[in-house]
Amino acid sequence: MSIFEWSLSFFSQAEVSYKFTKKNRMKLKSQYLGIFLGVIYGLIIRILGDTENFADYYNIYSISFLWVTPIIIGSFPILFSSNEIYKSKAKLFFYPIITVILFLITALITRIEDLVCVLIIGLPFLLVAGLIGLLLGAVVKDRIKKQKIIFYHFNSIVIQSN
């Protein structure tokens, strides 16, 4: 069996097993919304760093751009995603990294950044975004569990009082 035949059979089986209902489409959109917002945020911050108006407040050669920007970019896919992402540590680690990679590629394509700059800031951005994804994912997952517990206890109190 050739690779082409295998891929056709694989995708036809996947298409049958996954029904594209309205609910499933919304899950897919919400899952990737954070990645899109993170890329847009990174581009806006990078463009604002070049303007003269913000030169006194913000500089792209500062610590805030090298460390705070990837923290915020990496938090977008975690905060703006469905609850499915918290089930997988790989998704918690790689979604922020994918966001940073797409930001760097977009900045390179639009000529906001040069290749040398992308290579220099790429590694710190990727490391920080991946670590923030894991840490923030654990915090958010813990808060979701606590909210479910509080909701459960509140419901049991309301039911018992009736």
VEXDREN-2710 file (C-alpha; in Angstrom, 1 decimal):
% VEXDREN-2710
k/r/px/py/pz
1/MET/0.0/0.0/0.0
2/SER/1.4/3.3/-1.0
3/ILE/1.5/6.4/1.2
4/PHE/-1.1/8.0/-0.9
5/GLU/-3.5/5.1/-0.6
6/TRP/-2.9/4.9/3.2
7/SER/-3.5/8.6/3.7
8/LEU/-6.8/8.4/1.7
9/SER/-8.0/5.5/3.8
10/PHE/-6.9/7.2/7.0
11/PHE/-8.6/10.4/6.3
12/SER/-11.8/8.7/5.0
13/GLN/-12.0/6.8/8.3
14/ALA/-11.3/9.9/10.3
15/GLU/-14.0/11.8/8.4
16/VAL/-16.5/9.1/9.2
17/SER/-15.6/8.9/12.9
18/TYR/-15.7/12.7/13.4
19/LYS/-18.9/14.4/12.6
20/PHE/-18.7/18.0/11.8
21/THR/-21.6/19.3/13.9
22/LYS/-22.0/22.9/14.9
23/LYS/-20.8/22.1/18.4
24/ASN/-17.6/20.4/17.1
25/ARG/-16.9/23.3/14.8
26/MET/-17.2/25.7/17.7
27/LYS/-14.8/23.6/19.7
28/LEU/-12.2/23.7/16.9
29/LYS/-12.6/27.4/16.5
30/SER/-12.3/28.1/20.2
31/GLN/-9.3/25.8/20.5
32/TYR/-7.3/27.8/17.9
33/LEU/-8.7/31.3/18.8
34/GLY/-6.0/31.7/21.5
35/ILE/-3.2/30.9/19.0
36/PHE/-4.6/33.5/16.6
37/LEU/-5.0/36.1/19.3
38/GLY/-1.4/35.5/20.6
39/VAL/0.0/36.0/17.1
40/ILE/-1.9/39.2/16.7
41/TYR/-0.9/40.5/20.1
42/GLY/2.8/39.8/19.3
43/LEU/2.6/41.6/16.0
44/ILE/0.9/44.6/17.6
45/ILE/3.5/44.8/20.4
46/ARG/6.3/44.5/17.9
47/ILE/4.9/47.3/15.7
48/LEU/4.3/49.6/18.7
49/GLY/7.9/49.1/19.7
50/ASP/9.0/50.7/16.5
51/THR/6.9/53.8/16.8
52/GLU/8.3/57.1/18.1
53/ASN/5.3/57.7/20.4
54/PHE/6.2/54.8/22.7
55/ALA/10.0/55.2/22.6
56/ASP/10.0/56.6/26.2
57/TYR/7.8/53.8/27.6
58/TYR/8.6/50.7/25.6
59/ASN/11.7/49.5/23.8
60/ILE/11.9/46.2/21.8
61/TYR/15.5/45.8/23.1
62/SER/14.4/45.7/26.7
63/ILE/13.8/42.9/29.1
64/SER/10.1/43.4/28.9
65/PHE/10.0/42.5/25.2
66/LEU/12.3/39.5/25.6
67/TRP/10.6/38.0/28.7
68/VAL/7.2/39.5/29.3
69/THR/6.0/39.4/25.6
70/PRO/6.5/35.6/25.3
71/ILE/4.7/35.1/28.7
72/ILE/1.7/37.0/27.4
73/ILE/1.8/35.4/23.9
74/GLY/2.1/32.0/25.6
75/SER/-0.8/32.6/27.9
76/PHE/-3.3/33.4/25.1
77/PRO/-3.8/29.8/23.8
78/ILE/-4.2/28.5/27.4
79/LEU/-6.7/31.2/28.5
80/PHE/-8.8/31.2/25.2
81/SER/-9.2/27.5/24.7
82/SER/-11.7/24.8/25.4
83/ASN/-11.3/22.6/28.5
84/GLU/-9.9/19.8/26.3
85/ILE/-6.5/21.4/26.3
86/TYR/-6.1/20.9/30.1
87/LYS/-6.3/17.1/29.7
88/SER/-3.0/17.0/27.8
89/LYS/0.4/18.3/29.0
90/ALA/1.7/18.1/25.5
91/LYS/-1.0/20.6/24.3
92/LEU/-0.3/22.8/27.3
93/PHE/3.4/22.9/26.3
94/PHE/3.1/23.0/22.5
95/TYR/0.2/25.3/21.9
96/PRO/2.1/28.3/23.2
97/ILE/5.2/27.2/21.3
98/ILE/3.1/27.0/18.1
99/THR/1.8/30.5/18.8
100/VAL/5.4/31.9/19.2
101/ILE/6.5/30.1/16.0
102/LEU/3.6/31.5/14.0
103/PHE/4.4/35.0/15.5
104/LEU/8.0/34.7/14.4
105/ILE/7.1/33.4/11.0
106/THR/4.6/36.2/10.5
107/ALA/7.0/38.8/11.7
108/LEU/9.6/37.4/9.3
109/ILE/7.2/37.3/6.3
110/THR/6.0/40.8/6.9
111/ARG/9.5/42.0/7.3
112/ILE/9.0/43.3/10.8
113/GLU/11.9/41.2/11.9
114/ASP/15.0/40.0/10.1
115/LEU/16.2/36.4/10.1
116/VAL/19.0/37.1/12.6
117/CYS/16.6/38.8/15.0
118/VAL/14.3/35.8/14.8
119/LEU/17.1/33.4/15.5
120/ILE/18.3/35.5/18.5
121/ILE/14.9/35.9/20.1
122/GLY/13.5/32.6/19.0
123/LEU/15.0/30.3/21.6
124/PRO/14.1/32.5/24.7
125/PHE/10.6/33.0/23.3
126/LEU/10.0/29.3/22.8
127/LEU/11.3/28.3/26.2
128/VAL/9.4/30.9/28.1
129/ALA/6.2/30.3/26.2
130/GLY/6.4/26.5/26.7
131/LEU/7.1/26.8/30.4
132/ILE/4.3/29.4/30.9
133/GLY/1.9/27.1/29.1
134/LEU/2.6/24.3/31.5
135/LEU/2.5/26.5/34.6
136/LEU/-0.6/28.5/33.6
137/GLY/-2.3/25.3/32.5
138/ALA/-1.8/23.7/35.9
139/VAL/-3.1/26.8/37.7
140/VAL/-6.2/27.1/35.5
141/LYS/-6.9/23.4/35.7
142/ASP/-6.7/23.6/39.5
143/ARG/-9.1/26.5/39.5
144/ILE/-11.6/24.7/37.3
145/LYS/-11.5/21.7/39.7
146/LYS/-12.1/24.0/42.6
147/GLN/-15.0/25.7/40.9
148/LYS/-16.5/22.3/40.2
149/ILE/-16.1/21.3/43.8
150/ILE/-17.6/24.6/45.0
151/PHE/-20.5/24.3/42.6
152/TYR/-21.1/20.7/43.7
153/HIS/-21.1/21.7/47.4
154/PHE/-23.4/24.7/46.6
155/ASN/-25.8/22.5/44.8
156/SER/-25.9/19.9/47.6
157/ILE/-26.6/22.7/50.1
158/VAL/-29.4/24.1/48.0
159/ILE/-30.9/20.6/47.5
160/GLN/-30.7/19.8/51.2
161/SER/-32.3/23.1/52.2
162/ASN/-35.3/22.4/50.0
END
